[in-house]
Amino acid sequence: MSVNHPAPAPLWIASRDAAARFVASACNHTTVALDTEFIRTQTYYAELGLVQLAIPGSIALVDPLVEGIPADLAPLMAAGGTLKIVHSASEDLEVLGHALGQVPEPLFDTQTAAVLCGYEMPPSYQKLVQAELGIALDKHATRTDWLKRPLDDEQLRYAAEDVEHLHALHARLDQQLRELGRREWLDEECARAVARARAPGDPYPHLKVRAIDRMSPAQQQRLWRLLMWRDAEAMQRNRPKRWILDNPVAIRAALLENPGRGELESAVAADGKPSPRLAQKLETLLKETASAEELAIPLQSLLSEAEKARAKTLRETVIKEAERLGISADALLPRRALEHWAKHDQLPDELRGWREGVLGL
């Protein structure tokens, strides 16, 4: 049954005075719905184009391109007595942390909450609004350039919809979590998301590379060296990482043992984008002596036969517990974490907490 009600006309906020007034009002509420629109095509750091905020009875579309407004929004992000309701928060946290210097907390991520309530992961905002509230959303402005001004009525309507229903979703999902005894699980997940957004960068980017466990320790260490240089260069120049060094090129280079310039030029050019300058830089990097930090990085390896058997048994345990809880097995424990459990007899640090209790660890 639909619970749709006429939405309040959104406020367009493009002055510091108006932003400060709305922030002061929002800080007096226990909850505020939050979303962002941004562009990330030619930069490392996403460029914040719009901040949507909703408190009961009022929706504000705040223009962060106005000088000073990002700083005016920071106190709301830090207000400990105001819960920030966000859907699929990871990118919003990262964008706001960079643009405002403050990651929003405390947090209630409706997508994470829905997964803990039994939704197939990851449920979109549109699907969740339809399933929980009986409201069909019509999305047409997803490819908007949010850095252009003025924004037209259709763009503003689209932006307002992204926060219009978050309070209602929060009320329903919060109740379901409490009835299931899982409200603290969500707090743990959201706290981890905030901590990740605050981290200055990924210290182990090689671990996210597909099939990293098929590379030797020395190859993984060389790959880590190349990716750490790539990430630092991308941040410093504020350019997409793939513009500096694509993963496939980095992998091909890391697989080579003491490569010469010609081998590296071939590795760079294999995708049809030759760059002698990049090959020269990779040659310099690969000639460096491995640092103590590099030698201490975590490495991935293929499971032994005994570990494979243990992983299979543990997977059956995870599936059984997930079915009992009515949630996705991958939400309970992803494959990479399952392999870590099989190898080390414990969960990865980032997944400890409520999962340990559920899985009997």
Helices and strands as residue ranges (DSSP letters): E 11-13, H 16-26, E 31-39, E 47-55, E 58-62, H 69-78, E 83-86, H 90-100, E 107-109, H 110-116, H 125-133, H 153-164, H 166-180, H 183-198, G 205-208, G 212-214, H 217-237, H 241-244, H 247-255, H 261-269, H 276-287, H 292-295, H 305-325, H 329-332, H 335-344, G 349-351, H 354-359
